[in-house]
Amino acid sequence: MGFFNFMDVDAPQQDIPDKKRGPAGTYLNLYWSKLGKNVFMNLIFLVANIPALAAVYIATVFTLPFINSKLSPSGIKELVTLLGATVAEQTAPGTDVTTQIYVSLVMFVSLFVVGMTLVCVGPIQSALSYVYRNLVAKKPTMLWSDFLTALKRDWKQSMGATFISLILTVILVFNIGFYNTLEKNTFTEILFSVFSVLFVFLMCVQIYVYPLIASVNLKLTQVYRNAALLFIARFPQTIGVVVIDIVILGLIPGVMIFSFSSIGLIAALIFYGFFAFSLVHLLNTLFVWRQIERFILSKNESQSTDDASDSNTDTNAETDESTSVANEQAMQVEDLEDDAREES
């Protein structure tokens, strides 16, 4: 399994082909066989994104009541009153029920938003995506060396991606909350639905962005263009991957957090701290890398082959032309010699 040798170089693996394992088997085998690296990268992501988590946490405190009044402390208090003793009995002794539920909700939303890389420290994520890419491509991998190489190479572009995703997330969430608070009519419901769909679209496109930055030499505009095109071309598969992401980052820890017990909260923190983010990001990179190989690298290779064949054709044509010119010159020389002989 190699849990304690996560700093070592991984040699290219010679094991069961991916086609025999299937997508799920390939993913689970890759995560388990590189468990040490995956856990360590999960910790790197969590620690490096503490500023992002703090910012999202503060923003969520103000945003949740704006989106829906039932998500405010007073709304939570009403919910607790309705549930009554059932929740109180499962809550840690000496803890205010409303406070515990509200803090858990805000923390849950913050971890989900950062985990989906909607708001995160982009240079760290692109560097980690490069390491994940090497693991997925079964290339020799040195964690810190690969991480620092990608960090130095891609930090400017990934910072641009950070600001783009941040701005788009803020705009979409604001509009979702704004139209949800207005008086209900056909116009507001349509706009609420439109911005909700765009938010889902952003989540789907975002899973492509950092693996593309780490894997392909493209301008940032081309990164987002390719991410959108790949999402459209692989629409059902992308939706499926995002649903799995939501289950890992949302459903599983959500059940733990809202079990209203200290054990559930501790289990959720352990899951987020050591496994959740690496499970999601490895899955996304595995999926995106296959699309890169299929739609981008294979196309570039075919273009290179076409260019090479065109070059060979041009070379052959130039050779034939040079040969014909040489033959004409030789014939002209022979004619001059013949004329010289006749005159003599």
N, C-alpha and C positions, 0 to 999 in steps of 0.2 A: 504493500500500500504506500509506503514511503512517506509517513506522516512527518518524521523528524528530519528528512533530508530535503526539505523544500528549498534549500539554498543550492543544491547540487544541480549540475547540468543534466537535463533529460536527454538521453540518446533517442534517436528515432525508434518508434515502437514497431516491432514485427509481431503483430498479433492477429486475432480474428478480423477479417475485413469488415468494414462498416456495414456493407450490404447484408452480411449474414447476421449481424447484431440487430439491425434496424435502427431507426432514429432514437427511440427511447433507450434501447440497450447501449448504443454508442455514447449517449449523453451520460447515463448513469455510470457506465464503466469509466468514462473519462473523469467524472467528478470523484469517484471513489478511488481510482488509481492515483490521482493527484490531490488527494484530500488535504494534505499538509499545505500545499501551495494555495489551494482554494480557500482554506480557512485563513491563511495569512493574508491573502489579498482581500478577503472580506474585512479583516481588521484594519488594513491600510485604508480601504474605502471609508469605513466608519469613522476612523480617527481624522482622516484628511477632510471629511465633510462635516466636522463639528460646526464650523462657521455657517455652512449652508443649513444644517439642521436647526441651529439657533435662530437664524433668520426666518426660516419657514415656520418654526414653532410660534414665534411672535406674530407673524403674519396670519397664521391659522387662528390664533386667539381672536383676532378682529374679523377674519373672513367668514368663519363658520356661522356666527349669528347673522351676518350680512346675507349669506346664501339662504339660510333657513332659520327662522327664529326658534324652532324646536331644538336647534343645535347650540343654543346659548345656555349659560348656567341656569337661568330661570326655566328654560324648556326642559333641561335635564332634571331639574328639581320636580317639575310636574310629572315627568316619567317615573321618577323614583316613588313619588306619592301614589301613582297608579299601581306600580308593582308591589309597593308596601314591604312587608316583612320578608318576602322572598329574597329580595336583593340585600336587605340589611343583614340577613343571617349569613350570607356568603361573603360579605365585605369584611376586610380586616378589622379587628377590634380597635376602637379608638379613632377610626378614620371616618371623616365625613363622606357619606355615600356620594353626594352630588359632586364633590371635589374630586374624588377618586375616579368617577366615571368620566368627568369632563377632561381631566388631565390625561387620562388614558386615551380618550378620543383624539385630543390634540396631538399627542405623541404618536399615535397610530397614523394619523394623516400625514404628519411631518416625515416619518420614516418611509411611508409609501411614496410620497412626492419625490423625495431625494433618491430613493431606490430605483424609481423609474427614470432617473436622470433628467427629470423636468427642471429641477433646480439642483445643481451639484457643482463641484469644483471640476471644471472640464478638463484641465491638463492632467489631473490625477486619473480621471476616468478614461481618457484616451490612452494614457500609458498602461493602465491595467488592461484595456482592450487589446493592446498589442501583445501583452503576455498571454492573455486568453487566446488570442489568434494563433500564437505559436503553439500553444497546447493543442488546440483544435486541429491545426495543420500538421501536428506531430513533428514539429521541428525541434532541434536542440534548443533547450530553454534554460537560461540563467536568470532567475527572477529579478534580482536587483540590477544586473547589467542591462537586461532588456527594458526594464521599467525606466531606468534613468536615460537610456538611449532614446526611447520614445518620448519621454518627458521633455528633453532638450529639443528634439526635432519638431514636435507637434504642439508645443504649448501656446504659441500665438494663435494658430488656427482653432484650437480647442477652446481658447478663451472667447473667441468670436462665437463659437457654438454655444458657450455658456450664456452669453448675453442674449443671443437670439432666442434660445429656449426659455430663458427667464422672462423676457419681454412678452413673448407669445403666451406663456402660462398666465402671467398677470392679466393681460388683456382678456383672455378667454374666461378666466375665473371671474373677473369683475363683471363681464357681460352676462355670464350665467347667473350670478347672484343678482345683478340689477334687474334682469327681465323676470327672474323668479319672484322678486318682491313687488313688482307692479301688479296692478289689477288684472285679473285673468281675462284675456280675450284672445281671439284668433291670432292677432298680430304678435302679441307678446309670447304666446305659446310657440308660434313658428320660430321667432328669433331665439327663444330659449332652446328649442330643439336644434337649431342650426349651430349655435355656439357649443352646445353639448357634443354634437357630432364632430365639430372641428377640434374639440379637446381630445376626443378619442383618436381622431386622425393624427393629432400632434403626438400622442403617446405611441402610436404605431410607427410613425416616421422616426421618432426619437431613438428607437431601438437600433436603427440602422446607422445613425449619425457617427457615433464614436468608433464603432468597428470599421466604418469606411475611412475615417480620418487615419486610423492606425494601420490600415491595410493597403490603401490606394493613394497614389499621389494625385490629388485633385484640389482645385480651388474650392473654397467654402461654399460658394454658390452652386458649384457642380456637385458637392457632397449632398446638399439638400435636394437638389434636382434628382440625383440618382436615388436618394433615399425615398423620395415621393414616388418615383417611377417603379422602384422595386416593390414598394408597398402595394401599388396598384396591380403590378404584374403578379404578385404572390399574395393577393388579398385574403383568401380564406386561410392560408397557412400563417400569414402574419397575425391575423385576428386570433388564431388558435394559440400562437406563441404568447401574445399579449394576455389572453385569458389565463394561461398557465402562470404568467408573471403575477397577475392579480391574485391568483390562488395562493402563490408562494408568499408574496409580500402583503397580501390583504387578508384572505380568508383564514389561513392557518394561524398566523399570529393574532388575528382578530378574535378568533374563538378562544385563544389563550388569554388575551387581554380582558375580554369582556365575560370571562368566567366569574368575574367579581371576587377573585380570590388572590391572595398574595402569591401562591404557588403558580397560578396561571400567568401572572405578570412577570414573575422571575423567569419562567419557561420561555415567554415571548422575548424577553430581553436577551436571553442566551441564544435563542434562535436568530434574532437579528444580529447579535454581536459576532457570531461565528459562522453562520450558514446562509442566511436568507439572501443577502446581496450577491454572494458568489454563485449561488444556485441560479439566480435570475440572469446575471451577466454572462456566465458561461453558456447558459442555454441560448441567450440572444446572440452571442458571438458565434456559436456553432451554427445556428440557423443562418445568420447573415453571411458568414464565410462561404457557406454552400451557394448562396445566391451570387456572391461576388465571383466565385469560380465559374458558375454557370453563365452569368450574363455579362460580366465585365472582363475577366481574365481570358476566357475562351474567345470573346469577341476581339480582344486586343491581339491574341495569338493568331487568329484567322486573318486579321488585317496585316499583321507582320508577314504572314505567309504570302498573302496577296501582293504585298509590297516587294517581297523578295522575288516572287515569280515575275512581277512587272519589271523589276530591275534586271533580272536575267534575260527577259525578252528584249528589253532595250539594249542590253549589252550585245546580245546575239545579232540584233538588227544593225547596231553600229559596226560589228565585226563584218557582217555580210556586205554592208555598204563600203567599208574600207577595202574589202577584198575586191569588190567590183571596180572601185576606183583604181586600185593597183593594177588590175587586169587591163583596164582601159589604157592606163599609162604605159603598160608594157607593150600593148598592141601599137600605140602611137610610136613608141621607140622603134619597134620592128619595121613599121612603115617607113620611118625616116631612113633607117639603114638600107631598106630595099631601094628607095629613091636614090640614095647615094651611090649604090652599086650600079644602077642603070645609067646615071650620069657619067660615072667613070668608064 
